[in-house]
Amino acid sequence: MEVFDLNITGGAQQWTAVHLAAHGGFFQIVRDLVTAGVDIFMRNLSNQLPRHCAKGNYILTKFLKLAEMSRAKATYSNYQIHNQYELLHNVTKKQ
């Protein structure tokens, strides 16, 4: 079984599928890509995130910003929980 990489880049500016969908204003496609787990923090050659390519589409920009905040919060929470576990584990080892 072959797996398709949703985060593959292409073209002169190295855009991903979500960059192209955001640029075109295709909210449903962007939503489906985000749901499928596309990396919304990938930047193109112009150092733009997908939300920067939304061309003034307020709803799409807001959706991508909220998705970024949600993913960043989940990553931070996992990082914080792991570090607290390590700290507690090391303290109990020393006793």
Jmol script that loads the backbone (N, CA, C; Angstrom):
load data "model"
ATOM      1  N   MET A   1       0.845  -1.182   0.000  1.00  0.00           N
ATOM      2  CA  MET A   1       0.000   0.000   0.000  1.00  0.00           C
ATOM      3  C   MET A   1       0.887   1.241   0.000  1.00  0.00           C
ATOM      4  N   GLU A   2       0.633   2.171  -0.906  1.00  0.00           N
ATOM      5  CA  GLU A   2       1.376   3.413  -0.971  1.00  0.00           C
ATOM      6  C   GLU A   2       0.636   4.487  -0.185  1.00  0.00           C
ATOM      7  N   VAL A   3       1.412   5.347   0.425  1.00  0.00           N
ATOM      8  CA  VAL A   3       0.845   6.438   1.215  1.00  0.00           C
ATOM      9  C   VAL A   3       1.159   7.753   0.503  1.00  0.00           C
ATOM     10  N   PHE A   4       0.182   8.618   0.414  1.00  0.00           N
ATOM     11  CA  PHE A   4       0.362   9.914  -0.226  1.00  0.00           C
ATOM     12  C   PHE A   4       0.785  10.943   0.812  1.00  0.00           C
ATOM     13  N   ASP A   5       1.838  11.684   0.521  1.00  0.00           N
ATOM     14  CA  ASP A   5       2.331  12.713   1.429  1.00  0.00           C
ATOM     15  C   ASP A   5       1.587  14.021   1.177  1.00  0.00           C
ATOM     16  N   LEU A   6       0.751  14.429   2.122  1.00  0.00           N
ATOM     17  CA  LEU A   6      -0.008  15.672   1.988  1.00  0.00           C
ATOM     18  C   LEU A   6       0.871  16.907   2.092  1.00  0.00           C
ATOM     19  N   ASN A   7       2.071  16.755   2.626  1.00  0.00           N
ATOM     20  CA  ASN A   7       2.951  17.894   2.860  1.00  0.00           C
ATOM     21  C   ASN A   7       4.007  18.080   1.777  1.00  0.00           C
ATOM     22  N   ILE A   8       3.868  17.366   0.661  1.00  0.00           N
ATOM     23  CA  ILE A   8       4.839  17.488  -0.416  1.00  0.00           C
ATOM     24  C   ILE A   8       4.763  18.890  -1.016  1.00  0.00           C
ATOM     25  N   THR A   9       5.904  19.441  -1.355  1.00  0.00           N
ATOM     26  CA  THR A   9       5.953  20.784  -1.928  1.00  0.00           C
ATOM     27  C   THR A   9       6.250  20.704  -3.415  1.00  0.00           C
ATOM     28  N   GLY A  10       5.865  21.748  -4.121  1.00  0.00           N
ATOM     29  CA  GLY A  10       6.124  21.768  -5.549  1.00  0.00           C
ATOM     30  C   GLY A  10       5.982  23.166  -6.117  1.00  0.00           C
ATOM     31  N   GLY A  11       6.382  23.294  -7.360  1.00  0.00           N
ATOM     32  CA  GLY A  11       6.289  24.574  -8.042  1.00  0.00           C
ATOM     33  C   GLY A  11       7.472  25.473  -7.718  1.00  0.00           C
ATOM     34  N   ALA A  12       7.490  26.610  -8.351  1.00  0.00           N
ATOM     35  CA  ALA A  12       8.598  27.556  -8.184  1.00  0.00           C
ATOM     36  C   ALA A  12       8.698  28.089  -6.755  1.00  0.00           C
ATOM     37  N   GLN A  13       7.569  28.183  -6.076  1.00  0.00           N
ATOM     38  CA  GLN A  13       7.563  28.727  -4.713  1.00  0.00           C
ATOM     39  C   GLN A  13       7.498  27.655  -3.630  1.00  0.00           C
ATOM     40  N   GLN A  14       7.509  26.374  -4.040  1.00  0.00           N
ATOM     41  CA  GLN A  14       7.484  25.262  -3.089  1.00  0.00           C
ATOM     42  C   GLN A  14       6.254  25.335  -2.166  1.00  0.00           C
ATOM     43  N   TRP A  15       5.084  25.428  -2.780  1.00  0.00           N
ATOM     44  CA  TRP A  15       3.835  25.452  -2.034  1.00  0.00           C
ATOM     45  C   TRP A  15       3.359  24.035  -1.784  1.00  0.00           C
ATOM     46  N   THR A  16       2.640  23.847  -0.685  1.00  0.00           N
ATOM     47  CA  THR A  16       1.983  22.579  -0.388  1.00  0.00           C
ATOM     48  C   THR A  16       0.536  22.661  -0.877  1.00  0.00           C
ATOM     49  N   ALA A  17      -0.183  21.572  -0.757  1.00  0.00           N
ATOM     50  CA  ALA A  17      -1.593  21.554  -1.166  1.00  0.00           C
ATOM     51  C   ALA A  17      -2.414  22.554  -0.363  1.00  0.00           C
ATOM     52  N   VAL A  18      -2.093  22.692   0.915  1.00  0.00           N
ATOM     53  CA  VAL A  18      -2.877  23.619   1.747  1.00  0.00           C
ATOM     54  C   VAL A  18      -2.546  25.075   1.399  1.00  0.00           C
ATOM     55  N   HIS A  19      -1.316  25.369   0.977  1.00  0.00           N
ATOM     56  CA  HIS A  19      -0.996  26.712   0.489  1.00  0.00           C
ATOM     57  C   HIS A  19      -1.858  27.040  -0.736  1.00  0.00           C
ATOM     58  N   LEU A  20      -1.909  26.091  -1.678  1.00  0.00           N
ATOM     59  CA  LEU A  20      -2.679  26.310  -2.906  1.00  0.00           C
ATOM     60  C   LEU A  20      -4.172  26.459  -2.623  1.00  0.00           C
ATOM     61  N   ALA A  21      -4.703  25.614  -1.756  1.00  0.00           N
ATOM     62  CA  ALA A  21      -6.131  25.690  -1.431  1.00  0.00           C
ATOM     63  C   ALA A  21      -6.465  26.996  -0.717  1.00  0.00           C
ATOM     64  N   ALA A  22      -5.588  27.424   0.180  1.00  0.00           N
ATOM     65  CA  ALA A  22      -5.813  28.695   0.888  1.00  0.00           C
ATOM     66  C   ALA A  22      -5.745  29.864  -0.093  1.00  0.00           C
ATOM     67  N   HIS A  23      -4.783  29.833  -0.989  1.00  0.00           N
ATOM     68  CA  HIS A  23      -4.635  30.901  -1.979  1.00  0.00           C
ATOM     69  C   HIS A  23      -5.873  30.997  -2.872  1.00  0.00           C
ATOM     70  N   GLY A  24      -6.439  29.855  -3.214  1.00  0.00           N
ATOM     71  CA  GLY A  24      -7.639  29.830  -4.047  1.00  0.00           C
ATOM     72  C   GLY A  24      -8.924  30.112  -3.294  1.00  0.00           C
ATOM     73  N   GLY A  25      -8.853  30.153  -1.957  1.00  0.00           N
ATOM     74  CA  GLY A  25     -10.046  30.435  -1.147  1.00  0.00           C
ATOM     75  C   GLY A  25     -10.968  29.240  -0.995  1.00  0.00           C
ATOM     76  N   PHE A  26     -10.441  28.035  -1.146  1.00  0.00           N
ATOM     77  CA  PHE A  26     -11.253  26.824  -1.056  1.00  0.00           C
ATOM     78  C   PHE A  26     -11.335  26.332   0.384  1.00  0.00           C
ATOM     79  N   PHE A  27     -12.307  26.878   1.112  1.00  0.00           N
ATOM     80  CA  PHE A  27     -12.424  26.582   2.544  1.00  0.00           C
ATOM     81  C   PHE A  27     -12.621  25.093   2.810  1.00  0.00           C
ATOM     82  N   GLN A  28     -13.501  24.438   2.056  1.00  0.00           N
ATOM     83  CA  GLN A  28     -13.791  23.016   2.286  1.00  0.00           C
ATOM     84  C   GLN A  28     -12.535  22.161   2.115  1.00  0.00           C
ATOM     85  N   ILE A  29     -11.745  22.474   1.107  1.00  0.00           N
ATOM     86  CA  ILE A  29     -10.520  21.707   0.863  1.00  0.00           C
ATOM     87  C   ILE A  29      -9.519  21.953   1.979  1.00  0.00           C
ATOM     88  N   VAL A  30      -9.362  23.205   2.385  1.00  0.00           N
ATOM     89  CA  VAL A  30      -8.451  23.520   3.495  1.00  0.00           C
ATOM     90  C   VAL A  30      -8.896  22.783   4.746  1.00  0.00           C
ATOM     91  N   ARG A  31     -10.187  22.808   5.029  1.00  0.00           N
ATOM     92  CA  ARG A  31     -10.708  22.115   6.210  1.00  0.00           C
ATOM     93  C   ARG A  31     -10.426  20.617   6.139  1.00  0.00           C
ATOM     94  N   ASP A  32     -10.644  20.030   4.985  1.00  0.00           N
ATOM     95  CA  ASP A  32     -10.387  18.598   4.826  1.00  0.00           C
ATOM     96  C   ASP A  32      -8.900  18.271   4.987  1.00  0.00           C
ATOM     97  N   LEU A  33      -8.034  19.123   4.449  1.00  0.00           N
ATOM     98  CA  LEU A  33      -6.594  18.897   4.584  1.00  0.00           C
ATOM     99  C   LEU A  33      -6.145  19.018   6.041  1.00  0.00           C
ATOM    100  N   VAL A  34      -6.667  20.025   6.741  1.00  0.00           N
ATOM    101  CA  VAL A  34      -6.324  20.204   8.155  1.00  0.00           C
ATOM    102  C   VAL A  34      -6.818  19.004   8.961  1.00  0.00           C
ATOM    103  N   THR A  35      -8.034  18.543   8.674  1.00  0.00           N
ATOM    104  CA  THR A  35      -8.588  17.376   9.354  1.00  0.00           C
ATOM    105  C   THR A  35      -7.739  16.136   9.088  1.00  0.00           C
ATOM    106  N   ALA A  36      -7.200  16.040   7.868  1.00  0.00           N
ATOM    107  CA  ALA A  36      -6.373  14.889   7.492  1.00  0.00           C
ATOM    108  C   ALA A  36      -4.981  14.938   8.112  1.00  0.00           C
ATOM    109  N   GLY A  37      -4.622  16.069   8.724  1.00  0.00           N
ATOM    110  CA  GLY A  37      -3.354  16.153   9.436  1.00  0.00           C
ATOM    111  C   GLY A  37      -2.229  16.823   8.684  1.00  0.00           C
ATOM    112  N   VAL A  38      -2.549  17.641   7.696  1.00  0.00           N
ATOM    113  CA  VAL A  38      -1.510  18.353   6.957  1.00  0.00           C
ATOM    114  C   VAL A  38      -0.742  19.275   7.915  1.00  0.00           C
ATOM    115  N   ASP A  39       0.524  19.514   7.626  1.00  0.00           N
ATOM    116  CA  ASP A  39       1.356  20.390   8.456  1.00  0.00           C
ATOM    117  C   ASP A  39       1.053  21.842   8.093  1.00  0.00           C
ATOM    118  N   ILE A  40       0.340  22.547   8.960  1.00  0.00           N
ATOM    119  CA  ILE A  40      -0.035  23.931   8.678  1.00  0.00           C
ATOM    120  C   ILE A  40       1.058  24.919   9.052  1.00  0.00           C
ATOM    121  N   PHE A  41       2.186  24.398   9.542  1.00  0.00           N
ATOM    122  CA  PHE A  41       3.308  25.268   9.894  1.00  0.00           C
ATOM    123  C   PHE A  41       4.408  25.251   8.833  1.00  0.00           C
ATOM    124  N   MET A  42       4.180  24.556   7.709  1.00  0.00           N
ATOM    125  CA  MET A  42       5.166  24.547   6.624  1.00  0.00           C
ATOM    126  C   MET A  42       5.155  25.892   5.917  1.00  0.00           C
ATOM    127  N   ARG A  43       6.329  26.362   5.577  1.00  0.00           N
ATOM    128  CA  ARG A  43       6.467  27.645   4.894  1.00  0.00           C
ATOM    129  C   ARG A  43       6.922  27.428   3.458  1.00  0.00           C
ATOM    130  N   ASN A  44       6.510  28.318   2.577  1.00  0.00           N
ATOM    131  CA  ASN A  44       6.964  28.248   1.196  1.00  0.00           C
ATOM    132  C   ASN A  44       8.272  29.038   1.052  1.00  0.00           C
ATOM    133  N   LEU A  45       8.777  29.190  -0.169  1.00  0.00           N
ATOM    134  CA  LEU A  45      10.048  29.900  -0.368  1.00  0.00           C
ATOM    135  C   LEU A  45       9.976  31.366   0.030  1.00  0.00           C
ATOM    136  N   SER A  46       8.775  31.921   0.046  1.00  0.00           N
ATOM    137  CA  SER A  46       8.593  33.312   0.482  1.00  0.00           C
ATOM    138  C   SER A  46       8.377  33.403   1.990  1.00  0.00           C
ATOM    139  N   ASN A  47       8.599  32.305   2.689  1.00  0.00           N
ATOM    140  CA  ASN A  47       8.463  32.223   4.146  1.00  0.00           C
ATOM    141  C   ASN A  47       7.025  32.450   4.613  1.00  0.00           C
ATOM    142  N   GLN A  48       6.050  32.061   3.789  1.00  0.00           N
ATOM    143  CA  GLN A  48       4.643  32.242   4.127  1.00  0.00           C
ATOM    144  C   GLN A  48       4.041  30.940   4.629  1.00  0.00           C
ATOM    145  N   LEU A  49       3.233  31.073   5.667  1.00  0.00           N
ATOM    146  CA  LEU A  49       2.392  29.972   6.130  1.00  0.00           C
ATOM    147  C   LEU A  49       1.162  29.914   5.225  1.00  0.00           C
ATOM    148  N   PRO A  50       0.421  28.815   5.249  1.00  0.00           N
ATOM    149  CA  PRO A  50      -0.800  28.756   4.431  1.00  0.00           C
ATOM    150  C   PRO A  50      -1.777  29.901   4.703  1.00  0.00           C
ATOM    151  N   ARG A  51      -1.881  30.334   5.961  1.00  0.00           N
ATOM    152  CA  ARG A  51      -2.838  31.426   6.253  1.00  0.00           C
ATOM    153  C   ARG A  51      -2.409  32.733   5.597  1.00  0.00           C
ATOM    154  N   HIS A  52      -1.113  32.899   5.347  1.00  0.00           N
ATOM    155  CA  HIS A  52      -0.645  34.108   4.671  1.00  0.00           C
ATOM    156  C   HIS A  52      -1.042  34.108   3.197  1.00  0.00           C
ATOM    157  N   CYS A  53      -1.325  32.934   2.655  1.00  0.00           N
ATOM    158  CA  CYS A  53      -1.685  32.804   1.239  1.00  0.00           C
ATOM    159  C   CYS A  53      -3.183  32.935   1.009  1.00  0.00           C
ATOM    160  N   ALA A  54      -3.950  33.147   2.050  1.00  0.00           N
ATOM    161  CA  ALA A  54      -5.409  33.186   1.934  1.00  0.00           C
ATOM    162  C   ALA A  54      -5.927  34.457   1.262  1.00  0.00           C
ATOM    163  N   LYS A  55      -5.068  35.389   0.924  1.00  0.00           N
ATOM    164  CA  LYS A  55      -5.410  36.580   0.144  1.00  0.00           C
ATOM    165  C   LYS A  55      -6.587  37.369   0.693  1.00  0.00           C
ATOM    166  N   GLY A  56      -6.560  37.719   1.949  1.00  0.00           N
ATOM    167  CA  GLY A  56      -7.605  38.553   2.513  1.00  0.00           C
ATOM    168  C   GLY A  56      -8.917  37.849   2.803  1.00  0.00           C
ATOM    169  N   ASN A  57      -8.961  36.546   2.694  1.00  0.00           N
ATOM    170  CA  ASN A  57     -10.171  35.797   3.025  1.00  0.00           C
ATOM    171  C   ASN A  57     -10.223  35.662   4.550  1.00  0.00           C
ATOM    172  N   TYR A  58     -11.007  36.520   5.185  1.00  0.00           N
ATOM    173  CA  TYR A  58     -11.030  36.605   6.649  1.00  0.00           C
ATOM    174  C   TYR A  58     -11.395  35.270   7.304  1.00  0.00           C
ATOM    175  N   ILE A  59     -12.426  34.613   6.814  1.00  0.00           N
ATOM    176  CA  ILE A  59     -12.890  33.367   7.433  1.00  0.00           C
ATOM    177  C   ILE A  59     -11.817  32.287   7.332  1.00  0.00           C
ATOM    178  N   LEU A  60     -11.227  32.169   6.162  1.00  0.00           N
ATOM    179  CA  LEU A  60     -10.191  31.163   5.953  1.00  0.00           C
ATOM    180  C   LEU A  60      -8.951  31.466   6.779  1.00  0.00           C
ATOM    181  N   THR A  61      -8.562  32.726   6.821  1.00  0.00           N
ATOM    182  CA  THR A  61      -7.413  33.128   7.634  1.00  0.00           C
ATOM    183  C   THR A  61      -7.667  32.841   9.102  1.00  0.00           C
ATOM    184  N   LYS A  62      -8.850  33.160   9.583  1.00  0.00           N
ATOM    185  CA  LYS A  62      -9.215  32.924  10.987  1.00  0.00           C
ATOM    186  C   LYS A  62      -9.230  31.424  11.288  1.00  0.00           C
ATOM    187  N   PHE A  63      -9.787  30.625  10.379  1.00  0.00           N
ATOM    188  CA  PHE A  63      -9.817  29.174  10.562  1.00  0.00           C
ATOM    189  C   PHE A  63      -8.395  28.616  10.684  1.00  0.00           C
ATOM    190  N   LEU A  64      -7.508  29.031   9.790  1.00  0.00           N
ATOM    191  CA  LEU A  64      -6.126  28.536   9.829  1.00  0.00           C
ATOM    192  C   LEU A  64      -5.398  29.021  11.076  1.00  0.00           C
ATOM    193  N   LYS A  65      -5.654  30.239  11.499  1.00  0.00           N
ATOM    194  CA  LYS A  65      -5.033  30.758  12.724  1.00  0.00           C
ATOM    195  C   LYS A  65      -5.498  29.949  13.939  1.00  0.00           C
ATOM    196  N   LEU A  66      -6.778  29.643  14.010  1.00  0.00           N
ATOM    197  CA  LEU A  66      -7.295  28.837  15.121  1.00  0.00           C
ATOM    198  C   LEU A  66      -6.713  27.416  15.081  1.00  0.00           C
ATOM    199  N   ALA A  67      -6.557  26.865  13.886  1.00  0.00           N
ATOM    200  CA  ALA A  67      -5.953  25.541  13.755  1.00  0.00           C
ATOM    201  C   ALA A  67      -4.499  25.571  14.224  1.00  0.00           C
ATOM    202  N   GLU A  68      -3.776  26.641  13.882  1.00  0.00           N
ATOM    203  CA  GLU A  68      -2.387  26.787  14.344  1.00  0.00           C
ATOM    204  C   GLU A  68      -2.337  26.864  15.867  1.00  0.00           C
ATOM    205  N   MET A  69      -3.213  27.659  16.449  1.00  0.00           N
ATOM    206  CA  MET A  69      -3.228  27.812  17.905  1.00  0.00           C
ATOM    207  C   MET A  69      -3.561  26.485  18.574  1.00  0.00           C
ATOM    208  N   SER A  70      -4.500  25.754  18.015  1.00  0.00           N
ATOM    209  CA  SER A  70      -4.886  24.468  18.576  1.00  0.00           C
ATOM    210  C   SER A  70      -3.735  23.474  18.526  1.00  0.00           C
ATOM    211  N   ARG A  71      -3.054  23.406  17.396  1.00  0.00           N
ATOM    212  CA  ARG A  71      -1.926  22.469  17.257  1.00  0.00           C
ATOM    213  C   ARG A  71      -0.758  22.886  18.142  1.00  0.00           C
ATOM    214  N   ALA A  72      -0.501  24.193  18.227  1.00  0.00           N
ATOM    215  CA  ALA A  72       0.596  24.668  19.071  1.00  0.00           C
ATOM    216  C   ALA A  72       0.299  24.371  20.536  1.00  0.00           C
ATOM    217  N   LYS A  73      -0.945  24.553  20.943  1.00  0.00           N
ATOM    218  CA  LYS A  73      -1.338  24.281  22.330  1.00  0.00           C
ATOM    219  C   LYS A  73      -1.197  22.800  22.644  1.00  0.00           C
ATOM    220  N   ALA A  74      -1.614  21.937  21.718  1.00  0.00           N
ATOM    221  CA  ALA A  74      -1.497  20.489  21.935  1.00  0.00           C
ATOM    222  C   ALA A  74      -0.038  20.083  22.023  1.00  0.00           C
ATOM    223  N   THR A  75       0.805  20.653  21.181  1.00  0.00           N
ATOM    224  CA  THR A  75       2.235  20.344  21.214  1.00  0.00           C
ATOM    225  C   THR A  75       2.841  20.824  22.516  1.00  0.00           C
ATOM    226  N   TYR A  76       2.482  22.046  22.926  1.00  0.00           N
ATOM    227  CA  TYR A  76       3.010  22.586  24.172  1.00  0.00           C
ATOM    228  C   TYR A  76       2.549  21.737  25.355  1.00  0.00           C
ATOM    229  N   SER A  77       1.274  21.345  25.349  1.00  0.00           N
ATOM    230  CA  SER A  77       0.748  20.541  26.449  1.00  0.00           C
ATOM    231  C   SER A  77       1.469  19.198  26.552  1.00  0.00           C
ATOM    232  N   ASN A  78       1.682  18.535  25.428  1.00  0.00           N
ATOM    233  CA  ASN A  78       2.408  17.263  25.435  1.00  0.00           C
ATOM    234  C   ASN A  78       3.827  17.456  25.936  1.00  0.00           C
ATOM    235  N   TYR A  79       4.477  18.534  25.507  1.00  0.00           N
ATOM    236  CA  TYR A  79       5.838  18.836  25.933  1.00  0.00           C
ATOM    237  C   TYR A  79       5.871  19.103  27.438  1.00  0.00           C
ATOM    238  N   GLN A  80       4.919  19.888  27.915  1.00  0.00           N
ATOM    239  CA  GLN A  80       4.857  20.241  29.328  1.00  0.00           C
ATOM    240  C   GLN A  80       4.591  19.000  30.181  1.00  0.00           C
ATOM    241  N   ILE A  81       3.667  18.176  29.768  1.00  0.00           N
ATOM    242  CA  ILE A  81       3.346  16.959  30.519  1.00  0.00           C
ATOM    243  C   ILE A  81       4.549  16.030  30.560  1.00  0.00           C
ATOM    244  N   HIS A  82       5.228  15.855  29.450  1.00  0.00           N
ATOM    245  CA  HIS A  82       6.396  14.976  29.398  1.00  0.00           C
ATOM    246  C   HIS A  82       7.495  15.496  30.329  1.00  0.00           C
ATOM    247  N   ASN A  83       7.750  16.798  30.307  1.00  0.00           N
ATOM    248  CA  ASN A  83       8.796  17.357  31.159  1.00  0.00           C
ATOM    249  C   ASN A  83       8.438  17.254  32.638  1.00  0.00           C
ATOM    250  N   GLN A  84       7.186  17.444  32.986  1.00  0.00           N
ATOM    251  CA  GLN A  84       6.781  17.308  34.383  1.00  0.00           C
ATOM    252  C   GLN A  84       6.916  15.862  34.833  1.00  0.00           C
ATOM    253  N   TYR A  85       6.600  14.919  33.956  1.00  0.00           N
ATOM    254  CA  TYR A  85       6.769  13.508  34.285  1.00  0.00           C
ATOM    255  C   TYR A  85       8.244  13.204  34.533  1.00  0.00           C
ATOM    256  N   GLU A  86       9.111  13.692  33.655  1.00  0.00           N
ATOM    257  CA  GLU A  86      10.554  13.457  33.807  1.00  0.00           C
ATOM    258  C   GLU A  86      11.052  14.071  35.112  1.00  0.00           C
ATOM    259  N   LEU A  87      10.608  15.261  35.438  1.00  0.00           N
ATOM    260  CA  LEU A  87      11.021  15.929  36.664  1.00  0.00           C
ATOM    261  C   LEU A  87      10.593  15.119  37.883  1.00  0.00           C
ATOM    262  N   LEU A  88       9.333  14.691  37.914  1.00  0.00           N
ATOM    263  CA  LEU A  88       8.844  13.890  39.038  1.00  0.00           C
ATOM    264  C   LEU A  88       9.560  12.542  39.110  1.00  0.00           C
ATOM    265  N   HIS A  89       9.805  11.951  37.984  1.00  0.00           N
ATOM    266  CA  HIS A  89      10.493  10.652  37.929  1.00  0.00           C
ATOM    267  C   HIS A  89      11.917  10.777  38.478  1.00  0.00           C
ATOM    268  N   ASN A  90      12.605  11.849  38.110  1.00  0.00           N
ATOM    269  CA  ASN A  90      13.970  12.042  38.610  1.00  0.00           C
ATOM    270  C   ASN A  90      14.008  12.343  40.119  1.00  0.00           C
ATOM    271  N   VAL A  91      13.005  13.077  40.597  1.00  0.00           N
ATOM    272  CA  VAL A  91      12.953  13.400  42.031  1.00  0.00           C
ATOM    273  C   VAL A  91      12.705  12.118  42.839  1.00  0.00           C
ATOM    274  N   THR A  92      11.794  11.270  42.379  1.00  0.00           N
ATOM    275  CA  THR A  92      11.489  10.054  43.129  1.00  0.00           C
ATOM    276  C   THR A  92      12.645   9.063  43.050  1.00  0.00           C
ATOM    277  N   LYS A  93      13.435   9.118  41.997  1.00  0.00           N
ATOM    278  CA  LYS A  93      14.608   8.235  41.867  1.00  0.00           C
ATOM    279  C   LYS A  93      15.672   8.584  42.908  1.00  0.00           C
ATOM    280  N   LYS A  94      15.838   9.882  43.161  1.00  0.00           N
ATOM    281  CA  LYS A  94      16.888  10.344  44.078  1.00  0.00           C
ATOM    282  C   LYS A  94      16.547  10.036  45.525  1.00  0.00           C
ATOM    283  N   GLN A  95      15.282   9.870  45.852  1.00  0.00           N
ATOM    284  CA  GLN A  95      14.875   9.653  47.259  1.00  0.00           C
ATOM    285  C   GLN A  95      15.079   8.256  47.685  1.00  0.00           C
TER     286      GLN A  95
END
end "model"
wireframe off; spacefill off
backbone 0.3
color backbone group
